[in-house]
Amino acid sequence: EAGVTQFPSHSVIEKGQTVTLRCDPISGHDNLYWYRRVMGKEIKFLLHFVKESKQDESGMPNNRFLAERTGGTYSTLKVQPAELEDSGVYFCASSHQGQGGSNEQFFGPGTRLTVL
Amino acid sequence: GQQLNQSPQSMFIQEGEDVSMNCTSSSIFNTWLWYKQDPGEGPVLLIALYKAGELTSNGRLTAQFGITRKDSFLNISASIPSDVGIYFCAGQLAYGGSQGNLIFGKGTKLSVKP
């Protein structure tokens, strides 16, 4: 069974540009999460999808970030326009929907975003 | 915001030694998870804990969900070089948090000397 995959693995862009990150969850996982780790800080929650619906987006930093999950399969996270403080590693995770199992989140390898 | 205090921040040990790390909080959690991250990879789930007092093992790893529900520890016995990496605790709040929103500690960086 394939794990969570993310694309690209690295992205270097200039301030003001737009970047779109993609996440493919484990097949059959209804829950999809985005997290971010800024240099020197802990991994922080951004948002949570259940299928195509946003369950919780309380961690999204501001309206420059837009996440979508059309069709309830893969998800994209777009940053527009990117700012220097957006640099970090963006992780995607997925989990089963179900009692007891939904908290076992499996993470992708991350996308390292550098904004110059 | 909610915070997990993970310690130690880093450890440098001899191969064969046992390792212990922990996470504490002023808040109550209903789930504790322990992850390991290797360079260039995402966090890999090691152990999941769901009940206060629960003690779970995964090979040489043992983790416990504290009775107060505010802490958890991870022990690694007889460490080997491939144990090197960053270990993260993560928890889901019992109150005030939403389903799935994991709060992470800052990580414990483990180095093992052969």
Interface residues (C-beta under 8 A of the other chain):
Chain A: V4 Q6 N31 Y33 Y35 K41 E42 I43 K44 F45 H48 Q55 D56 S58 G59 F91 A93 S95 G100 S102 N103 E104 Q105 F106 F107 G108 P109 G110
Chain B: L4 T31 L33 Y35 G40 E41 G42 P43 V44 L45 A48 Y50 F88 A90 Q92 S98 Q99 G100 N101 L102 I103 F104 G105 K106 G107
